[in-house]
Amino acid sequence: MDVSLVTVTWNSAKFIGDQARSVFASEGVTYEFFVVDNASSDDTVVIVERDFPQVRLMKNEVNRGFAAANNQAIRASIGRYVLLLNPDMRVAPDTIAKMVQHMDAHPEIGVLGPRLVDEQGNIMPHVRRFPRVSDQAAILLKLPHVAPTILDAYLQKDFDYSKDASVDSVRGSCFMIRREVIEKIGGLDERYFIWFEEVDYCMQVVRAGWKVAYTPTATCVDYVGRSFALVSGYRKQQYFTTSMVTYFRKWHPGWRSAVIAVLRPCALAAAWVAEKFRSL
């Protein structure tokens, strides 16, 4: 088995069908496909069971979060590689095969991310440097609204998406992991409900001696958070800032994590005010 694909769903009925059809149109690889549903209240499970009986469906009675749900399938998977794929992603027929070929040709790579594009084919920047207290504090304080270039280094605005490269981290929406990496460091850290789990995993991969890499040879269409769009802005900030604090306490203990923890209420207060104004 070349690849074990894992998709975590939560109220994903509007797009899981298109995503699954794109997966099953894949050529040049052997694969198994897991869908782990986090207690959807829409027809996600009905669609998967009715239209895609070949999917290995796991149904959670509660929303266990992104990391824990992915780990359920990872533990049951047997592929040489595991590909985490969000339900609002679309792969081309050759996307998965090209990612496998790239990993096979570069045994030093532990995690690989492909070229991500939007519906119009425009590049979606997604390569990031590992978070530092300065850039994450700027995000919490909403400083990019008044100083737009303050995050240019963190967001790697000068990154060349036309070339293969070793990077710090890639987006978790299309995230291929080598089996040997999983055997050595395990699955995703389940302390993260959503957000920062892929950054954390990239850090673990690098610390364990492998590379995190980007390649433009494989392309995936990213429809960007359609499922999570159902969550309110304030709740998103709760998830995001909680995960940020968790990340800094794990990798940057001491004053750096303390700064992030102190600034978290500022971001939550701003999100609460913004939500109240939108409801007026």
N, C-alpha and C positions, 0 to 999 in steps of 0.2 A: 504494500500500500504506500503510495507516494505521499498523499496529503490527507490529513483529517481537518475538515472545515468545521468551524464552530461559529454559529450565529446565536446571539442572545436577543430575544424579543421581549418587548413590553408594549402592548397595544400597537402592534406593527402591521395590522391587517391591510392597510392601504398600500404597502410596498413589499411585504414578504414574498408575495407571489412573483413579482417581477425579479426580485433578487434570486429566488430559488430557480426560476427558469434560466437565468443567466448562468448560475452555477452548473445546472444540469446540461447546459450547452457546451461545457468545457471539453476541450480536446487535448489529447497527448499526455494525460496523466490518469493514474488510478486514484480514487479518492472515496472517502466516506463523508457523510454530511450530517452533522448534529445541529438541531435547533433546541435551545434551552429557553423555555418560556417562563418569564418571571411574573406569573399570575396576571396575565392580560385579562382585561374586562371586555375586550372587543372580540372579533371573530378570528384572531390570529391562529389559535389552536385548531379551530374548525377548518380553516383554509389549508393548513399544513396537513392535517389528517386526511382531508378529502382529496386534495389535489396532488400531494407529494408523499405517497405512502412509503417511498424509499428513504425518506428522511428518518433519522434516529431522533425521535422527539422525546424530550424530557420536560415534564410539566411540574413547575413549582407551585405550591399552594400560597406562597408569599413571595414578594419581590425581594430576592436575596442580593440584588446588586450585580454589577457587571463582573467584578473579579470572581466572586463566589460562583456565579452561574457558569462562567467560562471554565472554571476549574472542574465543575461537575463533568463536563464533556471531555476535557483534557485527560482526566483520570481514566475515562473509558476508551480513549482513542488509541489507535495503533499505527498511525501514519509516521513515515520518516520525518515529516514536517507537520506542524499544526498551523493552520491559517485562521486567525481570528478575523471575522468579517461581519461588520455591522449590517443590520437588515436594510438600511437605506443605501447600500452600495450595489454597484452593478459591475460584474467582471466581463471582459471580452472572452471569446472562446479560447484565446491563447494566453490569457493573463496568468492563470495558475501555473500552466506549464512553463512559461518563461521565468516565473519566480523560482520554481523548482530547479530549472536549468542554471539559473544564476547562483543559487545556493550550492548546487552540486559542484559548480566550477570554483567556488570560493569557500572551502571548508572552514576558514577562519571567521566567517560571518555567523553570528548566533541569531540575529534578528534582522529581517529585511522588510523594507517598505517600498511600494512601487510609486510610480508617477500617478498622482491623483488629479483628476480634471472635473470641472463642473459639467452641467448638461450641454453647454455650448462648446465644450472642449478646451476651455481656458484652464491653465495651470492653477491648481490650488496649493499655495504655499503651506507646508506642514512640517518641514524640518525645523527642529528647535534645539537650542543649546540647553544644557541642564540648568534648571532654575537656580538663581542666586537670590539672596535676600534683597538686593537692590531692585531687580526687575520685578520680583513678586510684590514687594512693598509698593512699587509704583502702580501695579495693577490694582492692589487693594485700595489705594488712595485715589484711583481714577486719574492719575497724572497724564496718561496718554491723551486725554481730552484737551489738555492745555499745552502739552509738549508732545506732539505726534511722533517724534523721532526717538523718544526716550527708550523704546523697546526694540530699536532696530538691531542691536547686537543679539539680544535674546531670540528674536524672531528670524535671525539670519537673513535679513533683507537682501543681502548680496549673494545669496546662495544660487548656484547655477544648476537649475533643474534639468538641464540637458545632459548632464554627465553623472556617471557612477561616482559615489563618494562614501567614505566612512563619516558617520555623523554621531551626534550625541543621542538623539531620539527621533522617532518617527511616529506618526499618528496611529493610534490603536485601532482605527476603523478598518484597516487592511494590514495585518501584522503577522508575518510568517516567522515561526520559531522553529529552530532545529531541535529534533528529539533529544539529542545529547545534552542540550542546554536544560531542557525540562528535567531530564534524569539527574542533572547535577544540582540545579537550584530550585526545582519545583515549579509550581504554577504561579499565578498572580497572587499578590499579597491581598488577602481578603479584608484587611483593615480599611481598604478603600472601597466605598460603596460605588462611587462613580467619579471619574477624573483622577488623574495623576497615577493610575495603576500602570499604564504603559510606560510612563516616564520612569517610575520606580523600577519596572522590569528591565528597561534599557540600562539603568544604572547597575543593576545586579549583573546583567550580562557583561558589561564592560569590566566590572570589578572581578568577574570570574575568568577573564582573559579572552573573551570573544569580541568581535566587532559588531556594532550596529551599522547597517548600511542602507543606502538609498540607491534605487536603480530606475532609470527612465525606460528600460527595455520592456517593462510590463506596465500596463495602464489600467486604472480602475476609475469608474465614474462615482463620485461622491456627492450624494444629495444632502449631506450636512445636517445631521441631527433632527430629522423629521419626527422621529419617535419622541425624542427628548423635548421637542417643541411643545409638547402637551403639558410640560411642567412649568409652573409659574416662575417668574424671574427671581422672586425672593427665595423660593425653594432651591432653584439652581445655585444661587449664591451660597446657600447653606451647604449644599453638597460640595461645591467647588472649594470654598474656604476651609471646610472641615478637612478635605483631602489635602489641601495645601499645608495645613498645620501638621497633619500626620506625616507628610513627606519631610518637612523640615525637622520634625522631632526625630525622625529615623536617620536622616542623612546629614543634618546640620544642627546637632544638639547645642545647647547653651544659648548665648545671646541672640544668635540668628533665629532660632526657632521661637524664642521669646518675643522678638520683634514682630514676627508674623502673627503670633497668637494675640498680641496686644492690638494689632491693626485690624484683625478680623472683624470685631464689632463695628468698625467704621464702614467697612464694605457692606455688612449686613444692614446697617442703618440706612445707607444710601439706597440699597435695593428695596428696602421697605418703603421709603419715601417715594421712590420712583413708581412703585407698584400702586401706591395709594393715589398718586396723581393721575396715572393711566386709567384708574377706575372712576375718576370724577366725570 
